[in-house]
Amino acid sequence: MHDIPVFDSDGHIDEDHVAIAALLPGDYRNPGRRPGAPVFPSLDGWSRGVLVNRGDPQRRYRHTSADILGEILGVIGLQGSVLYPTEGLAVGLMQDSAHATAVCSAYNDWLEAEYTARDPRLLGVGLMAVQSPAAAVAELSRCRSRTGFVAMLLPSVLGRPSTYGDAEYWPIYEAAQRLGMPLAVHGGPAGFPGMPAFNDFAKIHTLSHPLPLLVQVTDIVLSGVFDAFPNLRIAFLEAGCGWAPYWIDRMDHEYATLNGLALRKRLRHRPSHYFRETDNVWLSFELEERTLRSVIDAIGSERLLYASDYGHESRLENIVSEVAEFAERADLSDEVKARLLGGNGRRLYGLG
């Protein structure tokens, strides 16, 4: 037992494809759709449901709902949870931008009706079709006034040869900064160029979350996004935080070398500045990360986020025990533990 308030910065829901499809506009609406066709493309060639069942055959719940997640909050002891998609993490792979725009709008309508409007502790992350930045800006603006929506997703893997430092995405950053809406790059798909063809999902999963995040954070920081939008907040989720000190040093090194002439002209500060001195970059951490203390020494504890990831990788009983064990850590002050377990998440998402 502990008395530290805990807030979940990254939980997950299971999509209801039939219900979402029923909310699609125009020609995309049922019965124009083939029955049973999913609204999102496959994340990759791995059947996540089968893998989860093998890993946790006694799983308490096989789906999510507002009632179920409300019960889960009580079991874990959470003040609230920010809900990210599951299959919707593949939205960046969609090739038809008009279809992607329609799906994102329908998903957001469904998420509000089924979750955020039913329980004020359940908070939503909206989807937007980054394939069409203008449509993404419109959906971001629409979600800003929706019930319980606190951030927008930037899918970590895109189905086109571009990354988030590219100028085409800057209108999204302008709108997010203007409206005070955080963005989140969240790991998900495993099938992307350069990924080894492993036949073991544990190997795939080891690489598939951190590699795209490293690509995106490098491009965003070194392209000068945070100089152009100094109040923009972007969270990089579900790859832990232990990579941060090494990667910050790596970027600072390139900035200072002969190779960094263009960087020194483009950036007002060393790359480490945006991690240490601003609210631009936020990272989720794993409760069991042995390098957490080093990360805090490197960038501080003010922008590190607790994420339960409920519904995906960890068993419910493990989540409960890990939170309790973390709350008892003797190497961190109560102030720091309160910040990490809940205060930072509430601050990122504008919850006071």
C-alpha positions as CSV (number, residue, x, y, z in Angstrom):
1,M,0.0,0.0,0.0
2,H,1.2,3.5,-0.8
3,D,-0.3,7.0,-0.9
4,I,1.3,8.3,-4.1
5,P,-1.3,9.4,-6.7
6,V,-0.8,7.3,-9.8
7,F,-1.9,8.5,-13.3
8,D,-1.5,6.3,-16.4
9,S,-0.1,8.2,-19.4
10,D,-0.5,5.4,-21.8
11,G,-3.2,2.7,-21.6
12,H,-5.0,1.0,-24.5
13,I,-8.4,0.1,-25.8
14,D,-9.5,-2.6,-28.2
15,E,-11.2,-1.3,-31.3
16,D,-14.7,-2.4,-32.4
17,H,-14.4,-2.4,-36.1
18,V,-18.1,-2.9,-36.8
19,A,-19.0,0.0,-34.6
20,I,-16.3,2.3,-36.0
21,A,-17.3,1.4,-39.6
22,A,-20.9,2.3,-38.8
23,L,-19.7,5.9,-38.1
24,L,-17.8,6.3,-41.4
25,P,-19.0,9.1,-43.6
26,G,-20.3,8.9,-47.1
27,D,-19.3,6.1,-49.4
28,Y,-17.2,4.5,-46.7
29,R,-20.2,3.8,-44.5
30,N,-21.7,0.4,-44.2
31,P,-23.3,-1.4,-46.2
32,G,-20.9,-0.1,-48.8
33,R,-18.0,-1.8,-46.9
34,R,-17.4,-5.5,-47.3
35,P,-18.7,-7.2,-44.1
36,G,-16.0,-8.1,-41.7
37,A,-13.4,-5.9,-43.4
38,P,-11.3,-4.1,-40.7
39,V,-11.1,-0.3,-40.7
40,F,-7.4,-0.3,-40.0
41,P,-4.7,-2.1,-41.9
42,S,-2.6,-4.9,-40.3
43,L,0.2,-3.7,-38.0
44,D,2.4,-6.4,-39.6
45,G,2.3,-10.1,-40.1
46,W,2.1,-11.0,-36.4
47,S,-1.3,-12.0,-34.9
48,R,-1.1,-10.1,-31.6
49,G,-4.2,-11.7,-30.1
50,V,-2.8,-15.2,-30.5
51,L,0.5,-14.1,-28.9
52,V,-1.3,-12.4,-26.0
53,N,-3.4,-15.5,-25.4
54,R,-0.3,-17.8,-25.4
55,G,1.5,-15.5,-23.0
56,D,-1.4,-15.0,-20.6
57,P,-3.9,-17.9,-21.0
58,Q,-5.8,-16.9,-17.8
59,R,-6.2,-13.3,-19.0
60,R,-9.1,-11.7,-17.0
61,Y,-10.5,-9.6,-19.8
62,R,-10.4,-10.4,-23.5
63,H,-11.6,-6.9,-24.6
64,T,-12.1,-3.4,-23.2
65,S,-15.0,-1.2,-22.4
66,A,-15.6,1.9,-20.3
67,D,-16.9,-0.3,-17.5
68,I,-14.0,-2.8,-17.7
69,L,-11.4,0.0,-17.7
70,G,-13.1,1.7,-14.9
71,E,-12.8,-1.5,-12.9
72,I,-9.1,-1.8,-13.9
73,L,-8.4,1.7,-12.6
74,G,-9.5,0.6,-9.2
75,V,-7.5,-2.6,-9.3
76,I,-4.3,-0.8,-10.2
77,G,-5.1,2.3,-8.1
78,L,-5.1,4.8,-11.0
79,Q,-6.6,8.3,-10.9
80,G,-7.1,8.0,-14.7
81,S,-5.8,6.6,-17.9
82,V,-5.0,8.1,-21.3
83,L,-6.3,5.7,-23.9
84,Y,-4.3,5.0,-27.0
85,P,-5.5,2.7,-29.8
86,T,-4.3,-0.8,-30.5
87,E,-4.9,-1.6,-34.2
88,G,-5.2,2.1,-34.8
89,L,-1.4,2.4,-34.2
90,A,-1.2,1.3,-37.9
91,V,-3.1,4.3,-39.2
92,G,0.1,5.8,-40.6
93,L,0.4,2.8,-43.0
94,M,-2.8,3.7,-44.8
95,Q,-2.1,4.7,-48.4
96,D,-5.4,6.4,-49.3
97,S,-5.4,9.7,-47.4
98,A,-9.1,10.3,-47.9
99,H,-9.9,6.9,-46.5
100,A,-7.5,7.5,-43.6
101,T,-9.2,10.8,-42.8
102,A,-12.6,9.2,-42.7
103,V,-11.4,6.4,-40.5
104,C,-9.7,8.8,-38.0
105,S,-12.9,10.8,-37.7
106,A,-15.0,7.7,-37.2
107,Y,-12.6,6.3,-34.6
108,N,-12.6,9.6,-32.7
109,D,-16.4,9.7,-32.7
110,W,-16.5,6.1,-31.4
111,L,-13.8,6.7,-28.7
112,E,-15.8,9.6,-27.3
113,A,-19.1,7.8,-27.4
114,E,-17.8,4.6,-25.9
115,Y,-15.1,5.8,-23.5
116,T,-14.4,9.4,-22.7
117,A,-18.0,10.6,-22.5
118,R,-18.8,7.6,-20.2
119,D,-16.1,8.0,-17.5
120,P,-14.2,11.3,-16.9
121,R,-11.2,9.2,-15.7
122,L,-10.9,7.8,-19.2
123,L,-9.1,10.3,-21.5
124,G,-8.7,10.0,-25.2
125,V,-5.9,10.3,-27.7
126,G,-7.3,11.3,-31.1
127,L,-6.2,9.9,-34.5
128,M,-5.5,12.1,-37.4
129,A,-4.5,11.3,-41.0
130,V,-0.9,12.7,-41.2
131,Q,-1.0,11.5,-44.8
132,S,-2.9,14.7,-45.4
133,P,-1.6,17.4,-43.1
134,A,-4.4,19.8,-43.8
135,A,-7.0,17.1,-42.9
136,A,-4.9,16.3,-39.8
137,V,-5.0,19.9,-38.7
138,A,-8.8,20.0,-39.1
139,E,-9.2,16.8,-37.0
140,L,-6.8,18.0,-34.4
141,S,-8.9,21.2,-34.1
142,R,-12.1,19.2,-33.9
143,C,-10.7,16.9,-31.2
144,R,-9.5,19.8,-29.1
145,S,-13.1,20.6,-28.2
146,R,-14.3,17.0,-27.7
147,T,-15.0,15.4,-24.4
148,G,-11.9,14.1,-22.7
149,F,-9.5,14.3,-25.6
150,V,-6.0,15.3,-24.3
151,A,-3.5,14.5,-27.1
152,M,-3.2,13.4,-30.8
153,L,-1.3,10.4,-32.1
154,L,1.7,10.7,-34.5
155,P,2.1,7.0,-35.7
156,S,5.7,6.0,-35.4
157,V,5.8,4.2,-38.8
158,L,4.5,5.8,-42.0
159,G,3.7,4.1,-45.2
160,R,5.6,6.6,-47.3
161,P,9.2,7.8,-47.4
162,S,8.9,10.7,-45.0
163,T,9.6,11.5,-41.3
164,Y,8.3,14.0,-38.9
165,G,11.1,16.6,-39.4
166,D,9.8,17.2,-43.0
167,A,8.3,20.6,-43.6
168,E,5.0,19.0,-44.8
169,Y,4.1,18.1,-41.2
170,W,4.9,21.6,-39.7
171,P,1.3,22.8,-40.1
172,I,0.3,20.1,-37.6
173,Y,2.9,21.4,-35.1
174,E,1.7,24.9,-35.6
175,A,-1.9,23.9,-34.8
176,A,-0.8,21.7,-31.9
177,Q,1.2,24.5,-30.4
178,R,-1.6,27.1,-31.0
179,L,-4.3,24.9,-29.4
180,G,-2.1,23.6,-26.6
181,M,-2.5,20.0,-27.7
182,P,0.3,17.5,-27.0
183,L,1.4,15.1,-29.7
184,A,2.6,11.5,-29.1
185,V,4.8,9.3,-31.2
186,H,3.8,5.8,-30.2
187,G,5.5,2.5,-31.2
188,G,3.4,-0.1,-33.0
189,P,4.0,-1.6,-36.4
190,A,7.0,-4.0,-36.8
191,G,7.1,-4.4,-40.6
192,F,9.1,-1.4,-41.8
193,P,12.1,-1.1,-44.1
194,G,15.3,-2.3,-42.5
195,M,13.6,-4.5,-40.0
196,P,15.2,-8.0,-39.9
197,A,13.1,-10.9,-41.0
198,F,13.2,-12.6,-37.6
199,N,10.8,-15.5,-37.0
200,D,10.5,-14.8,-33.2
201,F,8.2,-12.1,-32.1
202,A,10.3,-11.4,-29.0
203,K,13.2,-10.4,-31.3
204,I,10.9,-8.3,-33.5
205,H,9.3,-6.5,-30.5
206,T,12.7,-5.8,-29.0
207,L,13.5,-3.7,-32.1
208,S,10.2,-2.5,-33.4
209,H,9.3,0.0,-30.8
210,P,12.6,1.8,-30.2
211,L,14.0,2.0,-33.7
212,P,11.2,4.1,-35.3
213,L,11.1,6.4,-32.2
214,L,14.9,7.0,-32.5
215,V,14.4,7.9,-36.2
216,Q,11.5,10.3,-35.5
217,V,13.1,12.0,-32.4
218,T,16.4,12.5,-34.4
219,D,14.6,14.0,-37.4
220,I,12.3,16.2,-35.3
221,V,15.1,17.6,-33.1
222,L,17.8,18.0,-35.7
223,S,15.4,19.6,-38.2
224,G,14.7,22.5,-35.9
225,V,11.1,21.7,-35.1
226,F,11.4,22.9,-31.5
227,D,13.1,26.1,-32.5
228,A,10.2,26.8,-34.9
229,F,7.6,25.7,-32.3
230,P,9.1,26.3,-28.8
231,N,5.9,25.5,-26.9
232,L,5.2,22.2,-28.8
233,R,5.1,19.1,-26.6
234,I,5.8,15.7,-28.1
235,A,5.8,12.4,-26.1
236,F,7.8,9.4,-27.3
237,L,6.1,6.3,-25.9
238,E,6.6,2.6,-25.3
239,A,10.3,2.3,-25.8
240,G,11.4,3.0,-22.3
241,C,13.8,5.9,-21.5
242,G,17.2,4.2,-21.1
243,W,18.1,5.1,-24.6
244,A,17.9,8.9,-23.9
245,P,21.3,9.6,-22.4
246,Y,23.2,7.7,-25.1
247,W,21.1,9.2,-27.9
248,I,21.4,12.7,-26.6
249,D,25.1,12.4,-26.4
250,R,25.2,11.0,-29.9
251,M,23.2,14.0,-31.3
252,D,25.3,16.5,-29.3
253,H,28.4,14.8,-30.6
254,E,27.3,15.2,-34.2
255,Y,26.3,18.8,-33.5
256,A,29.8,19.6,-32.4
257,T,31.8,17.8,-35.1
258,L,32.7,18.9,-38.6
259,N,29.6,17.1,-39.8
260,G,27.4,19.4,-37.7
261,L,28.0,22.7,-39.4
262,A,24.5,22.8,-40.9
263,L,23.1,21.8,-37.5
264,R,24.8,24.6,-35.8
265,K,23.4,27.0,-38.3
266,R,19.9,25.6,-38.0
267,L,19.5,25.0,-34.3
268,R,19.7,27.6,-31.6
269,H,20.9,25.1,-29.0
270,R,22.6,21.7,-28.7
271,P,20.1,18.9,-29.1
272,S,20.4,18.1,-25.4
273,H,18.8,21.5,-24.6
274,Y,15.4,20.3,-25.9
275,F,15.5,17.3,-23.5
276,R,16.8,19.1,-20.4
277,E,15.8,22.7,-20.5
278,T,12.4,22.7,-22.2
279,D,9.0,20.9,-22.1
280,N,9.4,19.8,-25.7
281,V,10.3,16.2,-25.3
282,W,8.6,13.7,-22.9
283,L,9.4,10.0,-22.5
284,S,7.7,7.1,-21.0
285,F,9.6,4.8,-18.7
286,E,9.3,1.2,-17.6
287,L,9.0,0.7,-13.8
288,E,11.8,-1.9,-13.9
289,E,14.3,0.0,-16.0
290,R,17.7,-0.2,-14.2
291,T,18.9,2.9,-16.0
292,L,16.1,5.2,-14.8
293,R,18.4,6.8,-12.2
294,S,20.9,7.6,-14.9
295,V,18.2,9.1,-17.1
296,I,17.0,11.3,-14.3
297,D,20.6,12.5,-13.8
298,A,20.9,13.2,-17.5
299,I,17.6,15.1,-18.2
300,G,15.8,15.5,-14.9
301,S,12.6,13.8,-13.7
302,E,10.1,16.4,-14.9
303,R,9.2,14.9,-18.2
304,L,9.2,11.1,-17.6
305,L,5.8,9.4,-17.8
306,Y,4.4,6.3,-16.1
307,A,2.6,4.1,-18.6
308,S,0.7,1.0,-17.6
309,D,0.3,-0.2,-21.2
310,Y,-2.7,-2.1,-19.9
311,G,-4.1,-4.5,-22.4
312,H,-0.9,-5.2,-24.2
313,E,2.3,-6.6,-22.7
314,S,2.0,-7.0,-19.0
315,R,-0.3,-9.1,-16.9
316,L,-2.7,-7.1,-14.7
317,E,-1.2,-8.6,-11.5
318,N,2.3,-7.6,-12.6
319,I,1.2,-4.1,-13.2
320,V,-0.2,-3.8,-9.7
321,S,2.8,-5.3,-8.0
322,E,5.3,-3.3,-10.0
323,V,3.6,0.0,-9.1
324,A,3.7,-0.9,-5.4
325,E,7.3,-1.9,-5.6
326,F,8.3,1.3,-7.4
327,A,6.5,3.4,-4.7
328,E,8.8,1.8,-2.1
329,R,12.0,2.6,-3.9
330,A,14.5,4.1,-1.4
331,D,16.8,5.7,-4.1
332,L,14.1,8.2,-5.2
333,S,12.5,10.9,-3.1
334,D,8.8,10.9,-2.5
335,E,8.6,14.1,-4.6
336,V,10.3,12.4,-7.5
337,K,8.2,9.3,-7.3
338,A,5.0,11.3,-7.2
339,R,6.2,13.2,-10.2
340,L,7.0,10.1,-12.2
341,L,4.0,8.1,-11.2
342,G,1.4,10.7,-11.9
343,G,2.3,14.4,-11.7
344,N,4.2,14.5,-15.0
345,G,1.4,12.8,-16.9
346,R,-1.2,15.2,-15.6
347,R,1.0,18.1,-16.5
348,L,1.7,16.9,-20.1
349,Y,-1.9,16.3,-20.8
350,G,-3.0,19.6,-19.2
351,L,-4.9,18.2,-16.3
352,G,-3.5,20.3,-13.5
